[in-house]
Amino acid sequence: MYDVDAIRADFPILGREVNGKPLVYLDNGASAQKPRAVIDAISTAYSHEYANVHRGLHTLSNIATEKYEGVRGIIARFLGVSDEDQIILNSGTTEGINMVAYGWAMPRFEAGDEIILSVMEHHANIVPWHFLRERQGVVLKWVDVDSTGALDPQAVIEAITPKTKLIAVTHLSNVLGTRVDVKTICAAARAHGVAVLVDGSQAAVHMPVNVDDIGADFYAITGHKLYGPSGSGAIYVHKDRLAEMRPFMGGGDMIREVSKEAVTYNDPPMKFEAGTPGIVQTIGLGVALEYMMGVGMQAIAAHEDDLSAYAQSKLAGLNWLNVQGTTPDKAAIFSFTLDGAAHAHDISTILDKKGVAVRAGHHCAGPLMDHLGVTATCRASFGMYNTRAEVDILVEALELAHELFA
Ligand code: PLP
């Protein structure tokens, strides 16, 4: 039995008020709140167990190293990855995808080579590929979503040509809530010798993920959406791609030996982790993932699917509300505009007065906004601690906004 009240009690911030109303936090797509276990782990690390990792031979450094390194295995377990050496720890998805762009793609791609992207990618999975277009003449090929916001895997597969080197695609849209059948895409891509990078920033939050089963070459996650600290994250890199990838950043920890004449590198994954990492952030991420696995990813997904179905039915009753993305199995992420002149920013300000936190803007998804023919939407994105009662409060607040702008 999913005890949402017990889960809510684990997140101290959910007890606060905003503008005199109980907080209804529906901005999880941007960043999620942190459970007490994570907050305590951060405090303990800094209060009792802090030192730099890897380099020390003293007690505190050994404790910090053990805790930090232990997170690699936790992430591997969380993502269904059998070999934890394929997990590179980093500061989040943006760093992970840039590492692949600079370290793996740039030295290998030539002018005219093609990268296939869906139109609903986040800028973190677009801009690094534009770098390759600008600097090396790589061609970006875009695959549209249909009118429900679904991405047909066949459309992605049909876009493959002999020039295709990479498919970079989200597993779950941060704007539409659409899930993508990345396993089918990966299987077809492999048959064509094409690599696949999956942006798992949102999917890993809302559903069980098994990267070994998906068969991706790269799978990126970001800690702050997974109820962990900002500045933490990881990317899975298949061992064959690890062998092909050059280090993206140089510095301490990633080397074996450095002389005036030459440098030799550490083995992966350390080869790709230059400099002092986000030690405490990563330790916090490990605790967050243990917390999620403790509740159970299947249970979290079932709870959120119920919220999604409930919200879909409630929002469908508002005939002046235009929800973008209507696939029935969508995650509980709702982007919408209101009929009339009201701007998304004004709507979110009114919702905020009712204690409801949503995001307004382009959600770092410029091509998708163009595809939808809008400049901005409001987005209500749910997490493991949200409730049906909060859907009702959102609906009431939207009715008020509608009245004010009608
Ligand atoms: N990809 C998706 C789908 C996202 O939702 C986000 C965050 O909004 C990112 C990538 C970028 O994550 P970060 O800013 O944590 O690197």
Boltz pocket constraint, residues with backbone or C-beta under 6 A from the ligand:
constraints:
  - pocket:
      binder: B
      contacts: [[A, 29], [A, 30], [A, 91], [A, 92], [A, 93], [A, 94], [A, 95], [A, 122], [A, 124], [A, 125], [A, 170], [A, 172], [A, 173], [A, 174], [A, 199], [A, 201], [A, 202], [A, 222], [A, 223], [A, 224], [A, 363], [A, 364]]
      max_distance: 6.0
